């Protein structure tokens, strides 16, 4: 069938008779116009997603102000509009001409409802007199007391210094931009979310840099680099801070990420500085990143994460979230004596990562996973692990799905992080 279509297509393309040439030209024009329509439509969908994300942040900020006594509609509208303008990112995907912005506030229920409509100039639909597309979004928010603790596992391995297949930007550059956008969305300047959102960072490569916490968790064996923490039964520990220590072999020390773990904080500037300082080096011990993401969210680690960095005890009123990002299969692990094993697939690394994900699921932590530029056999194995690690979530349309994002390029990575931010913000919005 395919051969037949191809054969006839070639005949049409090379036919020089007077009847066929005009027909072929008309068909080609229709195909080109259809492709142009698809491009414009895709830009409109992306622009609407940008509007929705910015509107959710603005609604949350206005609802926060309403809950603390600001009831004047003009004041709330200005606050919400300023927040929307500061966070809208439509310029990244499509230029959007002026927008209409409305607010309705219910002081009794402490609910704010926002709506925005805008017009996006088309690039191709103008051929049929459609010069712009109308796009819009709506968001209703009520401050319900829910708080967020978010642990972001960031791949800082050597392969992150490479460009994805067909891409023009190094993967680490894309990660820095996407992660920074996420932080700015969840902790917007002046957005009033500092009392409800805290974020921690876990850069990983062949090991994890525990910084000033290393001595405590390695029994004084390391001042920075940490690997597996084996318990008395010889199992990799993924729970309590006491009793298990990391062996820290010399190979691990040589491959220690330059950036240390950042426990929970609501200081956006600190988080952004950390993200900007990420460097690519080393192999992939993804289970260590996964386990340490769990540590950041564990109240059992209160003897390590003290004061403002400590995780909340229990999950009542707190939404705990882990975002696990990697560009490859987990291939590095260490024995109880610190001997490195590097092989694909690495059963120790993948098994320990999955066990940590399953433990977080039992602890009601929502696990999002992002696979970046995964291809070939090892990429297929990595996708399976990330899918198994991801929690099952319900999207705004009521459909359940795995919280796994398989992304291939810079734009898709940014979209994944922004979709996660939107999912989290909508936990707090009523529609």
C-alpha positions as CSV (number, residue, x, y, z in Angstrom):
1,X,0.0,0.0,0.0
2,X,2.7,2.5,1.0
3,X,4.8,1.5,-2.1
4,X,1.8,2.1,-4.3
5,X,1.1,5.5,-2.8
6,X,4.8,6.5,-3.2
7,X,4.9,5.2,-6.8
8,X,1.8,7.3,-7.8
9,X,3.2,10.3,-5.9
10,X,6.4,10.2,-7.9
11,X,4.4,10.0,-11.1
12,X,2.4,13.1,-10.1
13,X,5.5,15.0,-9.2
14,X,7.2,14.3,-12.5
15,X,4.2,14.4,-14.7
16,X,4.6,17.4,-17.1
17,X,1.1,17.2,-18.8
18,X,-1.0,20.3,-18.6
19,X,-3.8,18.6,-16.5
20,X,-1.6,17.2,-13.7
21,X,0.6,20.2,-13.0
22,X,-2.2,22.5,-11.8
23,X,-3.7,19.8,-9.7
24,X,-0.4,19.0,-8.0
25,X,0.2,22.7,-7.4
26,X,-3.3,23.0,-5.7
27,X,-2.6,19.9,-3.5
28,X,0.8,21.2,-2.5
29,X,-0.7,24.6,-1.5
30,X,-3.4,22.9,0.6
31,X,-0.7,20.9,2.4
32,X,1.4,23.9,3.1
33,X,-1.6,25.9,4.4
34,X,-2.7,23.0,6.6
35,X,0.9,22.8,8.0
36,X,0.8,26.6,8.7
37,X,-2.6,26.3,10.5
38,X,-1.1,23.5,12.7
39,X,1.8,25.8,13.6
40,X,-0.5,28.7,14.5
41,X,-2.7,26.4,16.5
42,X,0.2,25.0,18.4
43,X,1.5,28.5,19.2
44,X,-2.0,29.4,20.5
45,X,-2.2,26.3,22.8
46,X,1.3,27.1,24.2
47,X,0.3,30.8,24.7
48,X,-2.9,29.8,26.5
49,X,-0.9,27.6,28.9
50,X,1.4,30.5,29.6
51,X,-1.6,32.7,30.4
52,X,-3.1,30.0,32.6
53,X,0.0,29.6,34.7
54,X,0.4,33.3,35.2
55,X,-3.2,33.7,36.1
56,X,-3.1,30.9,38.7
57,X,-0.2,32.7,40.4
58,X,-2.1,36.0,40.3
59,X,-5.3,34.5,41.7
60,X,-3.3,32.9,44.5
61,X,-1.7,36.2,45.4
62,X,-5.0,38.1,45.3
63,X,-6.7,35.4,47.4
64,X,-3.9,35.7,50.0
65,X,-4.5,39.5,50.2
66,X,-8.3,39.0,50.5
67,X,-7.8,36.5,53.3
68,X,-5.7,39.0,55.3
69,X,-8.3,41.8,55.1
70,X,-7.8,43.5,51.7
71,X,-11.3,43.7,50.3
72,X,-11.2,46.7,47.9
73,X,-11.7,45.4,44.4
74,X,-9.6,48.1,42.7
75,X,-6.7,47.3,45.0
76,X,-7.0,43.5,44.5
77,X,-7.3,43.9,40.8
78,X,-4.1,46.0,40.6
79,X,-2.3,43.5,42.8
80,X,-3.4,40.6,40.6
81,X,-2.7,42.4,37.3
82,X,0.8,43.3,38.4
83,X,1.4,39.7,39.5
84,X,0.0,38.4,36.2
85,X,2.2,40.8,34.1
86,X,5.3,39.9,36.0
87,X,4.8,36.2,35.5
88,X,3.2,35.8,32.0
89,X,5.7,34.2,29.6
90,X,3.8,34.4,26.3
91,X,6.8,36.1,24.7
92,X,8.6,32.8,24.9
93,X,6.1,31.1,22.6
94,X,4.1,33.7,20.8
95,X,3.6,37.5,20.9
96,X,0.2,38.3,22.4
97,X,-1.5,41.6,21.8
98,X,-3.2,43.5,24.7
99,X,-5.4,41.6,27.1
100,X,-8.7,42.1,29.0
101,X,-8.4,41.4,32.7
102,X,-11.3,41.0,35.2
103,X,-11.5,40.1,38.9
104,X,-14.4,39.1,41.1
105,X,-13.9,38.7,44.9
106,X,-16.1,37.1,47.5
107,X,-15.0,38.3,50.9
108,X,-17.3,35.8,52.7
109,X,-15.7,32.7,51.1
110,X,-12.3,34.4,50.6
111,X,-12.4,33.4,47.0
112,X,-11.0,35.4,44.0
113,X,-11.9,34.6,40.4
114,X,-9.8,36.0,37.6
115,X,-10.4,35.9,33.8
116,X,-8.1,37.1,31.0
117,X,-8.6,37.3,27.3
118,X,-6.0,38.1,24.7
119,X,-5.4,38.0,21.0
120,X,-2.5,36.3,19.3
121,X,-1.5,37.4,15.8
122,X,-1.2,34.5,13.4
123,X,1.7,33.8,11.1
124,X,0.0,31.6,8.5
125,X,-3.8,31.9,8.9
126,X,-3.7,35.4,7.5
127,X,-3.6,33.6,4.1
128,X,-7.3,33.0,4.6
129,X,-8.1,36.3,6.3
130,X,-7.6,35.0,9.9
131,X,-5.2,37.6,11.3
132,X,-5.5,36.7,15.0
133,X,-6.8,34.1,17.4
134,X,-8.7,34.8,20.6
135,X,-7.2,33.0,23.6
136,X,-8.2,33.2,27.3
137,X,-8.0,31.6,30.7
138,X,-9.9,31.6,34.0
139,X,-8.8,30.8,37.6
140,X,-10.5,30.8,41.0
141,X,-8.4,30.7,44.1
142,X,-9.1,30.3,47.8
143,X,-6.4,30.2,50.5
144,X,-7.0,26.9,52.2
145,X,-3.9,26.6,54.4
146,X,-2.2,24.0,52.2
147,X,1.6,24.3,52.2
148,X,4.2,22.8,49.8
149,X,7.5,21.2,50.4
150,X,9.2,20.4,47.1
151,X,12.4,18.5,46.6
152,X,14.0,18.9,43.1
153,X,16.5,16.3,42.0
154,X,18.7,17.8,39.3
155,X,21.0,15.8,37.0
156,X,24.5,17.3,37.0
157,X,26.2,14.4,35.3
158,X,28.7,14.8,32.4
159,X,26.2,14.0,29.7
160,X,24.2,17.1,30.7
161,X,26.9,19.1,29.1
162,X,26.0,17.6,25.7
163,X,23.3,18.9,23.4
164,X,20.2,16.7,22.9
165,X,19.7,15.1,19.5
166,X,18.9,17.8,17.0
167,X,19.2,20.5,19.7
168,X,21.3,23.6,19.7
169,X,21.5,24.2,23.5
170,X,23.4,22.1,26.1
171,X,21.0,20.1,28.3
172,X,22.4,21.6,31.5
173,X,21.6,25.1,30.1
174,X,18.1,24.0,29.4
175,X,17.8,22.5,32.9
176,X,19.0,25.7,34.5
177,X,16.4,27.8,32.6
178,X,13.5,25.4,33.2
179,X,14.3,24.9,36.9
180,X,14.7,28.7,37.4
181,X,11.3,29.3,35.7
182,X,9.8,26.7,38.1
183,X,11.2,28.5,41.2
184,X,10.0,31.9,39.9
185,X,6.5,30.5,39.4
186,X,6.2,28.9,42.8
187,X,8.0,31.7,44.6
188,X,7.2,34.8,42.5
189,X,8.6,38.1,43.7
190,X,6.0,39.8,45.9
191,X,3.6,36.9,45.4
192,X,2.9,36.2,49.0
193,X,3.8,32.5,48.7
194,X,6.9,32.5,50.9
195,X,4.9,31.3,53.9
196,X,3.4,28.4,52.0
197,X,6.1,27.2,49.5
198,X,9.5,25.8,50.4
199,X,11.9,24.1,47.9
200,X,15.0,22.0,48.3
201,X,17.6,21.0,45.7
202,X,19.5,17.8,45.2
203,X,22.2,18.0,42.5
204,X,23.6,14.5,41.8
205,X,26.1,12.8,39.6
206,X,28.3,9.8,40.7
207,X,27.5,10.9,44.2
208,X,25.8,13.7,46.2
209,X,27.5,16.6,47.8
210,X,26.1,16.9,51.3
211,X,28.1,20.0,52.1
212,X,28.0,21.0,55.8
213,X,25.8,18.0,56.6
214,X,28.2,15.4,55.3
215,X,30.1,14.7,58.5
216,X,26.9,13.9,60.3
217,X,25.6,11.4,57.8
218,X,29.0,9.7,57.1
219,X,30.1,9.4,60.7
220,X,32.9,11.9,60.1
221,X,34.3,10.1,57.0
222,X,33.6,12.9,54.5
223,X,33.3,16.7,54.5
224,X,31.3,16.8,51.3
225,X,30.7,13.7,49.2
226,X,28.3,11.0,50.1
227,X,27.2,7.7,48.6
228,X,25.0,4.9,49.8
229,X,24.2,4.7,53.5
230,X,24.2,1.0,54.5
231,X,22.3,-0.1,57.6
232,X,23.3,-2.8,60.0
233,X,21.6,-5.5,57.8
234,X,23.7,-4.4,54.8
235,X,20.8,-2.8,53.0
236,X,20.8,0.7,51.5
237,X,19.0,2.9,54.0
238,X,16.4,5.3,52.7
239,X,14.7,6.4,55.9
240,X,16.2,7.3,59.2
241,X,19.1,9.7,59.6
242,X,20.6,7.7,62.5
243,X,22.4,4.3,62.4
244,X,23.5,4.2,58.7
245,X,26.6,5.9,57.3
246,X,28.0,6.3,53.8
247,X,31.3,4.5,53.0
248,X,32.5,7.2,50.7
249,X,35.1,5.5,48.5
250,X,37.9,7.5,46.8
251,X,36.2,7.1,43.4
252,X,33.1,8.8,44.7
253,X,35.1,11.6,46.3
254,X,36.6,12.4,42.9
255,X,33.2,12.6,41.2
256,X,31.5,14.7,43.8
257,X,29.2,17.4,42.4
258,X,30.5,20.9,43.0
259,X,27.1,22.1,44.2
260,X,25.9,20.9,47.6
261,X,22.4,19.8,48.6
262,X,20.1,22.7,49.6
263,X,17.6,21.8,52.3
264,X,14.1,23.3,52.3
265,X,14.0,27.1,51.9
266,X,11.6,29.8,50.7
267,X,14.5,32.1,49.6
268,X,14.1,32.2,45.8
269,X,17.3,34.2,45.3
270,X,19.3,31.4,47.1
271,X,17.7,28.7,45.0
272,X,18.2,30.6,41.8
273,X,21.9,31.2,42.6
274,X,22.3,27.4,43.3
275,X,20.7,26.5,40.0
276,X,22.9,28.9,38.1
277,X,26.0,27.4,39.6
278,X,25.3,23.8,38.4
279,X,28.1,22.2,36.5
280,X,28.1,19.0,34.4
281,X,30.5,16.2,35.5
282,X,30.5,12.5,36.5
283,X,28.5,9.4,36.0
284,X,24.9,8.6,36.9
285,X,24.1,7.4,40.5
286,X,20.4,8.4,40.2
287,X,19.4,6.4,43.2
288,X,21.4,8.6,45.4
289,X,19.6,11.7,44.1
290,X,16.3,10.0,44.6
291,X,17.1,8.9,48.1
292,X,18.3,12.3,49.1
293,X,15.2,13.9,47.6
294,X,13.3,11.7,50.0
295,X,15.6,12.7,52.9
296,X,14.8,16.4,52.3
297,X,11.1,15.7,52.7
298,X,11.5,13.4,55.7
299,X,10.6,14.6,59.2
300,X,12.8,11.7,60.5
301,X,15.8,13.8,59.4
302,X,15.0,16.6,61.9
303,X,18.3,15.8,63.6
304,X,20.1,16.8,60.4
305,X,17.8,19.4,58.8
306,X,17.3,21.7,61.8
307,X,15.4,25.0,62.2
308,X,13.8,26.5,59.1
309,X,15.3,23.7,56.9
310,X,13.4,20.9,58.8
311,X,10.6,19.1,57.0
312,X,7.2,19.2,58.5
313,X,6.2,16.3,60.7
314,X,3.4,14.3,58.9
315,X,1.5,15.5,55.9
316,X,-1.5,17.2,57.4
317,X,-1.9,20.5,55.7
318,X,1.4,19.9,53.8
319,X,1.7,18.7,50.2
320,X,5.1,16.9,49.8
321,X,6.4,16.7,46.2
322,X,9.5,15.2,44.6
323,X,10.6,16.2,41.1
324,X,13.2,13.7,39.8
325,X,15.0,14.8,36.6
326,X,17.6,12.9,34.6
327,X,19.0,12.5,31.1
328,X,20.1,8.9,31.4
329,X,19.9,5.4,32.9
330,X,21.3,5.0,36.5
331,X,24.6,3.2,36.0
332,X,26.7,3.8,39.1
333,X,26.6,2.3,42.6
334,X,29.0,1.5,45.5
335,X,29.5,-1.4,47.8
336,X,29.5,-1.2,51.6
337,X,33.3,-0.8,51.3
338,X,33.0,2.1,48.8
339,X,33.9,0.1,45.7
340,X,32.3,1.7,42.6
341,X,30.4,-0.4,40.0
342,X,29.5,1.2,36.7
343,X,27.3,-0.9,34.4
344,X,24.1,-0.5,32.4
345,X,21.6,-1.4,33.6
346,X,22.9,-1.2,37.2
347,X,20.5,-3.3,39.3
348,X,21.6,-1.8,42.6
349,X,21.1,1.8,41.5
350,X,17.7,1.2,39.7
351,X,16.5,-1.1,42.5
352,X,17.3,1.4,45.2
353,X,15.8,4.3,43.2
354,X,12.5,2.4,42.8
355,X,12.4,1.4,46.4
356,X,12.8,5.1,47.4
357,X,10.0,6.1,45.0
358,X,7.7,3.4,46.4
359,X,8.5,4.5,50.0
360,X,7.7,8.2,49.1
361,X,4.4,7.0,47.5
362,X,3.5,5.3,50.8
363,X,4.4,8.5,52.6
364,X,1.9,10.4,50.3
365,X,4.7,12.3,48.6
366,X,3.7,13.0,45.0
367,X,6.6,12.0,42.7
368,X,7.0,13.7,39.3
369,X,9.7,12.3,37.0
370,X,11.3,13.9,33.9
371,X,13.3,12.0,31.3
372,X,15.4,14.3,29.1
373,X,16.7,13.2,25.7
374,X,16.3,9.5,26.5
375,X,17.0,7.2,23.5
376,X,18.3,3.8,22.6
377,X,18.2,0.7,24.8
378,X,19.5,2.5,27.9
379,X,17.0,5.3,27.3
380,X,14.2,2.7,27.1
381,X,15.3,1.2,30.4
382,X,15.4,4.7,31.9
383,X,11.9,5.5,30.8
384,X,10.6,2.3,32.3
385,X,12.2,3.2,35.7
386,X,10.9,6.8,35.6
387,X,7.4,5.6,34.7
388,X,7.5,3.1,37.6
389,X,8.8,5.8,39.9
390,X,6.1,8.4,39.0
391,X,3.0,8.8,41.0
392,X,-0.5,8.5,39.4
393,X,-2.2,11.9,39.3
394,X,-5.5,13.3,38.1
395,X,-5.3,16.1,35.4
396,X,-7.7,19.0,35.3
397,X,-10.0,17.0,33.0
398,X,-10.5,14.3,35.6
399,X,-8.3,11.8,33.8
400,X,-5.6,9.8,35.7
401,X,-2.1,9.4,34.3
402,X,1.4,8.8,35.4
403,X,3.3,11.9,36.4
404,X,6.1,11.2,34.0
405,X,7.4,13.6,31.3
406,X,9.4,12.3,28.3
407,X,11.0,15.4,26.8
408,X,13.3,15.7,23.9
409,X,14.4,19.4,23.7
410,X,14.7,22.7,25.5
411,X,11.1,23.8,24.9
412,X,9.7,20.5,26.0
413,X,11.7,20.5,29.3
414,X,10.5,24.0,30.1
415,X,7.0,23.0,29.4
416,X,7.2,20.0,31.7
417,X,8.4,22.0,34.6
418,X,5.7,24.6,34.0
419,X,3.0,21.9,33.7
420,X,4.1,20.6,37.1
421,X,3.9,24.1,38.6
422,X,0.4,24.5,37.2
423,X,-0.6,21.1,38.6
424,X,0.7,22.2,42.1
425,X,-0.9,25.6,41.9
426,X,-4.3,24.1,41.0
427,X,-4.2,22.0,44.1
428,X,-4.8,25.4,45.8
429,X,-7.3,26.8,43.2
430,X,-10.9,25.9,43.2
431,X,-11.3,25.7,39.4
